[in-house]
């Protein structure tokens, strides 16, 4: 598919500077630009590339002021990053998607499949499963009994959805993810650990995306909830009975322990740990490798936390600065101890 600069500008509400008839058919990083490609500049650190890029069109913010001559056609927009995301979504939606059910897929005769579905070879659909319209189920997917899936859901290879779980509309589950495995529940006894049956389900609301090999455990009773618009990176662990609030995002290797409640519009960096049975308030940001064991800081929401135990980011900055100087402080402390000891000895003599 080929688009002109004028067409693209109309799609993103932008203004063309250069050739309105310039044509592109693909996307490229600005530093790897090629003829016929469109790129974007949002981060000032990449500005140097716009003066040498070979991309035919570059999206830039309205406030961008070039410091040198630019040969490529520019499209000025309010937010180049958002405009690029919109263009990529439009482009992807125009790509022909597969439909039909492979003869090599297994579907139980009690399952109900909506219109426009694509089910690839070696997918397995259990009893009483309901799958909505325009869903894409790739090879190796296992959907166990009584699962309900909404419309326009994409499930990539080797995903497993355990029995009874519910997936909303327009969700994306990446390869190897597991929804509804048993929560980590055991009772210590004199003879070892006795398993607590996990009788609940996972409820994933609309517009959720979970990354490759991410796991969301079923609840002991009731449901583990992943609310509307949540985005989870690869290798994220959501334990049983957890609730993740709307539009919260979590980076790779984050873990949320059992029965924790995470608010709306939170942002967690990589390798964040959230203790069980605590509440994290709305719009809480947690920096990478931080641990939140509890406390009112997280409960109140609207803060940025870092470190372990997590504290407000400006406090963490002071702690980090002090830690950096710790060897010198200890050396000075040892010298002071010796001086005090010598003074005591002189006074006593």
C-alpha positions as CSV (number, residue, x, y, z in Angstrom):
1,X,0.0,0.0,0.0
2,X,1.3,3.4,-1.0
3,X,0.4,6.7,0.8
4,X,1.2,10.3,-0.1
5,X,2.3,12.9,2.3
6,X,-1.0,14.8,1.7
7,X,-3.0,11.6,2.6
8,X,-0.9,11.0,5.7
9,X,-1.3,14.6,6.9
10,X,-5.1,14.3,6.6
11,X,-5.1,11.1,8.6
12,X,-3.1,12.6,11.5
13,X,-4.2,16.2,11.3
14,X,-0.7,17.4,10.3
15,X,0.8,20.0,8.0
16,X,3.1,19.1,5.1
17,X,6.4,20.9,4.6
18,X,7.9,19.8,1.3
19,X,6.5,17.6,-1.4
20,X,2.8,16.8,-0.8
21,X,3.0,14.0,-3.4
22,X,5.9,12.3,-1.7
23,X,5.0,8.6,-1.5
24,X,5.8,6.0,1.2
25,X,4.9,2.3,1.6
26,X,6.7,1.3,4.8
27,X,8.0,2.4,8.2
28,X,11.6,2.8,9.3
29,X,13.6,4.1,12.3
30,X,14.9,7.6,11.5
31,X,18.5,6.4,11.9
32,X,17.8,3.5,9.5
33,X,15.7,5.5,7.0
34,X,15.3,4.4,3.4
35,X,13.6,5.7,0.3
36,X,9.9,5.1,0.4
37,X,9.8,4.9,4.2
38,X,8.2,7.1,6.8
39,X,10.0,7.8,10.1
40,X,9.3,10.0,13.1
41,X,11.3,12.3,15.4
42,X,10.0,12.6,19.0
43,X,13.1,12.3,21.1
44,X,15.6,15.3,20.8
45,X,18.4,12.8,21.2
46,X,17.7,11.5,17.7
47,X,17.6,14.9,16.1
48,X,21.0,14.5,14.5
49,X,19.6,11.8,12.2
50,X,17.0,14.0,10.6
51,X,19.7,15.9,8.7
52,X,21.0,12.7,7.1
53,X,18.1,10.3,7.0
54,X,17.1,8.8,3.7
55,X,13.4,8.4,4.7
56,X,11.1,10.1,2.3
57,X,8.8,11.5,5.0
58,X,9.5,12.3,8.7
59,X,6.8,13.2,11.3
60,X,7.9,15.9,13.7
61,X,6.4,17.8,16.5
62,X,5.0,21.3,15.7
63,X,7.6,23.0,17.9
64,X,10.6,21.3,16.1
65,X,13.1,23.9,14.8
66,X,15.7,22.5,12.4
67,X,19.3,23.6,13.0
68,X,20.4,22.7,9.5
69,X,19.1,22.0,6.0
70,X,16.6,19.1,5.7
71,X,16.0,17.3,2.4
72,X,13.2,15.0,3.4
73,X,9.5,16.0,3.5
74,X,8.2,16.9,7.0
75,X,4.8,16.5,8.4
76,X,4.2,18.6,11.5
77,X,1.8,17.2,14.1
78,X,1.0,17.9,17.8
79,X,2.7,14.6,18.9
80,X,4.9,12.7,16.4
81,X,5.0,9.6,18.6
82,X,1.2,9.4,18.9
83,X,0.7,10.2,15.2
84,X,3.1,7.4,14.2
85,X,1.2,4.9,16.4
86,X,-2.0,5.9,14.8
87,X,-0.6,5.5,11.3
88,X,0.8,2.0,12.2
89,X,-2.6,1.0,13.6
90,X,-4.4,2.2,10.4
91,X,-1.8,0.4,8.2
92,X,-2.2,-2.8,10.2
93,X,-6.0,-2.7,10.0
94,X,-5.8,-2.5,6.2
95,X,-3.6,-5.6,6.0
96,X,-5.7,-8.6,4.9
97,X,-6.1,-11.0,7.9
98,X,-6.7,-14.7,7.5
99,X,-10.1,-16.3,8.1
100,X,-11.3,-19.8,8.3
101,X,-10.9,-22.8,10.6
102,X,-8.1,-25.3,9.8
103,X,-9.1,-29.0,9.4
104,X,-6.1,-29.7,11.7
105,X,-7.6,-27.7,14.6
106,X,-9.6,-29.5,17.2
107,X,-12.9,-27.9,18.2
108,X,-15.3,-29.6,20.5
109,X,-18.7,-29.8,19.0
110,X,-20.3,-27.8,21.8
111,X,-18.0,-24.8,21.2
112,X,-19.4,-21.7,19.5
113,X,-17.2,-19.7,17.1
114,X,-18.1,-16.2,15.8
115,X,-18.0,-15.0,12.3
116,X,-14.7,-14.1,10.6
117,X,-12.6,-16.2,12.9
118,X,-9.3,-17.7,12.0
119,X,-8.2,-20.9,13.9
120,X,-4.8,-22.2,12.9
121,X,-3.7,-25.9,12.7
122,X,-3.2,-27.6,16.1
123,X,-5.2,-25.2,18.1
124,X,-7.4,-26.9,20.7
125,X,-10.8,-25.6,21.7
126,X,-12.6,-27.3,24.6
127,X,-16.2,-27.9,25.6
128,X,-18.7,-25.0,25.8
129,X,-16.1,-22.4,24.7
130,X,-17.6,-19.2,23.2
131,X,-15.3,-17.2,20.8
132,X,-16.6,-13.9,19.4
133,X,-16.4,-12.4,15.9
134,X,-13.1,-11.7,14.0
135,X,-10.9,-13.5,16.5
136,X,-7.5,-15.0,15.5
137,X,-6.3,-18.1,17.2
138,X,-2.8,-19.2,16.2
139,X,-1.2,-22.7,16.3
140,X,-0.6,-24.5,19.5
141,X,-3.2,-22.4,21.5
142,X,-5.1,-24.4,24.1
143,X,-8.5,-23.0,25.2
144,X,-9.9,-25.2,27.9
145,X,-13.6,-25.8,28.8
146,X,-16.1,-23.0,29.4
147,X,-13.9,-20.1,28.4
148,X,-15.6,-17.1,27.0
149,X,-13.7,-14.8,24.5
150,X,-15.0,-11.5,23.1
151,X,-14.6,-10.0,19.6
152,X,-11.5,-9.1,17.7
153,X,-9.2,-11.0,20.1
154,X,-5.7,-12.2,18.9
155,X,-4.1,-15.1,20.6
156,X,-0.6,-16.0,19.5
157,X,1.0,-19.4,19.4
158,X,1.2,-21.7,22.5
159,X,-1.0,-19.6,24.7
160,X,-3.0,-21.6,27.3
161,X,-6.3,-20.3,28.7
162,X,-7.6,-22.5,31.6
163,X,-11.2,-23.5,32.1
164,X,-13.8,-20.9,32.9
165,X,-11.7,-17.8,32.3
166,X,-13.2,-14.7,30.5
167,X,-11.4,-12.6,27.9
168,X,-12.9,-9.3,26.8
169,X,-13.0,-7.6,23.4
170,X,-9.9,-6.5,21.4
171,X,-7.4,-8.3,23.7
172,X,-4.0,-9.5,22.6
173,X,-2.3,-12.5,24.2
174,X,1.3,-13.0,23.1
175,X,3.1,-16.3,22.7
176,X,3.5,-18.6,25.6
177,X,1.3,-16.6,28.0
178,X,-0.8,-18.5,30.5
179,X,-4.2,-17.3,31.8
180,X,-5.8,-19.1,34.7
181,X,-3.1,-21.4,36.0
182,X,-3.6,-22.3,39.7
183,X,-2.6,-19.7,42.2
184,X,0.3,-20.5,44.5
185,X,-1.7,-21.6,47.5
186,X,-0.5,-24.3,50.0
187,X,-1.0,-25.0,53.7
188,X,2.0,-26.1,55.7
189,X,1.4,-29.3,57.6
190,X,3.7,-31.7,59.6
191,X,3.8,-33.9,56.5
192,X,4.6,-31.1,54.0
193,X,2.5,-28.6,52.0
194,X,-1.2,-29.4,51.3
195,X,-2.5,-27.8,48.2
196,X,-5.5,-25.3,48.5
197,X,-7.8,-25.9,45.5
198,X,-8.0,-22.8,43.3
199,X,-11.7,-22.6,42.4
200,X,-11.9,-19.2,40.8
201,X,-11.2,-17.8,37.4
202,X,-9.4,-14.9,35.6
203,X,-11.5,-12.1,34.2
204,X,-9.7,-10.0,31.6
205,X,-11.6,-6.9,30.4
206,X,-11.6,-5.1,27.1
207,X,-8.4,-3.8,25.3
208,X,-5.9,-5.7,27.5
209,X,-2.6,-6.8,26.1
210,X,-0.3,-9.3,27.8
211,X,3.3,-10.1,26.7
212,X,5.0,-13.3,25.9
213,X,5.3,-15.8,28.8
214,X,3.3,-13.6,31.1
215,X,1.2,-15.6,33.7
216,X,-2.1,-14.5,35.3
217,X,-3.2,-17.0,38.0
218,X,-6.8,-17.9,38.7
219,X,-8.2,-17.0,42.1
220,X,-8.8,-19.2,45.1
221,X,-12.4,-18.1,45.0
222,X,-14.1,-15.5,42.9
223,X,-11.8,-13.9,40.2
224,X,-8.4,-12.4,39.5
225,X,-9.2,-9.2,37.6
226,X,-7.3,-7.5,34.9
227,X,-9.3,-4.4,34.1
228,X,-9.9,-2.5,30.9
229,X,-6.9,-1.2,29.0
230,X,-4.2,-2.9,31.1
231,X,-0.9,-3.5,29.3
232,X,1.5,-6.2,30.7
233,X,5.0,-6.7,29.3
234,X,6.7,-10.1,28.8
235,X,7.4,-12.3,31.8
236,X,5.0,-10.5,34.2
237,X,3.5,-12.5,37.1
238,X,0.0,-11.7,38.4
239,X,-0.8,-13.9,41.4
240,X,-4.2,-15.2,42.5
241,X,-6.9,-12.8,43.7
242,X,-5.1,-9.8,42.4
243,X,-6.9,-6.9,40.9
244,X,-5.1,-4.7,38.4
245,X,-6.9,-1.4,37.8
246,X,-7.8,0.2,34.4
247,X,-5.0,1.4,32.1
248,X,-2.2,0.3,34.4
249,X,1.1,-0.7,32.6
250,X,3.8,-3.1,33.9
251,X,7.2,-3.7,32.4
252,X,9.0,-7.0,32.1
253,X,9.6,-9.3,35.2
254,X,7.3,-7.4,37.4
255,X,5.6,-9.6,40.0
256,X,2.4,-8.8,42.0
257,X,1.8,-11.1,44.9
258,X,-1.5,-12.6,45.9
259,X,-4.6,-10.5,46.8
260,X,-2.8,-7.2,46.1
261,X,-5.0,-4.4,44.7
262,X,-3.4,-2.2,42.1
263,X,-5.1,1.1,41.2
264,X,-5.8,2.7,37.8
265,X,-3.3,4.4,35.6
266,X,-0.3,3.0,37.5
267,X,3.1,2.5,35.8
268,X,5.6,-0.1,37.0
269,X,9.2,-0.4,35.7
270,X,11.0,-3.7,35.1
271,X,11.5,-6.1,38.0
272,X,9.1,-4.3,40.4
273,X,7.8,-6.4,43.2
274,X,4.5,-5.7,44.9
275,X,3.8,-7.5,48.2
276,X,0.6,-9.5,48.8
277,X,-2.6,-8.1,50.4
278,X,-1.6,-4.5,49.9
279,X,-3.3,-1.6,48.1
280,X,-1.5,0.5,45.5
281,X,-3.4,3.7,44.8
282,X,-4.3,5.2,41.5
283,X,-1.5,6.9,39.4
284,X,1.3,5.4,41.4
285,X,4.6,5.1,39.5
286,X,7.2,2.6,40.7
287,X,10.8,2.7,39.3
288,X,12.6,-0.4,38.0
289,X,13.8,-3.0,40.5
290,X,11.8,-1.4,43.4
291,X,9.9,-3.3,46.0
292,X,6.7,-2.2,47.6
293,X,6.1,-4.1,50.9
294,X,3.2,-1.9,52.0
295,X,2.6,1.4,53.7
296,X,0.5,4.5,53.1
297,X,2.9,5.9,50.5
298,X,1.6,3.4,47.9
299,X,-1.9,3.3,49.3
300,X,-2.5,7.0,48.8
301,X,-1.5,7.0,45.1
302,X,-0.3,9.8,42.9
303,X,3.4,9.3,43.9
304,X,6.6,8.1,42.2
305,X,8.4,5.4,44.3
306,X,11.9,3.9,44.0
307,X,14.1,1.6,45.9
308,X,13.5,-1.1,48.5
309,X,11.6,-0.6,50.6
310,X,10.2,1.8,48.1
311,X,10.2,5.5,49.1
312,X,9.4,8.7,47.2
313,X,11.8,9.3,44.4
314,X,13.4,12.4,45.8
315,X,14.1,10.6,49.1
316,X,15.6,7.7,47.1
317,X,17.9,10.1,45.2
318,X,19.3,11.4,48.5
319,X,19.7,7.9,49.8
320,X,21.6,6.9,46.7
321,X,23.8,9.9,46.9
322,X,24.6,9.1,50.5
323,X,25.3,5.4,49.7
324,X,27.7,6.5,47.0
325,X,29.7,8.4,49.6
326,X,29.4,5.7,52.2
327,X,33.0,4.3,51.9
328,X,34.5,7.8,52.5
329,X,32.0,8.4,55.3
330,X,33.1,5.1,57.0
331,X,36.7,6.0,56.6
332,X,36.2,9.4,58.2
333,X,34.1,7.8,61.0
334,X,37.0,5.4,61.7
335,X,39.4,8.2,61.9
336,X,37.2,10.2,64.3
337,X,36.8,7.1,66.5
338,X,40.6,6.8,66.7
339,X,41.0,10.5,67.5
340,X,38.3,10.3,70.2
341,X,40.1,7.2,71.7
342,X,43.4,9.1,71.7
343,X,41.8,12.1,73.4
344,X,40.2,9.9,76.1
345,X,43.6,8.2,76.8
346,X,45.3,11.6,77.2
347,X,42.5,12.9,79.5
348,X,42.7,9.7,81.6
349,X,46.5,10.0,81.9
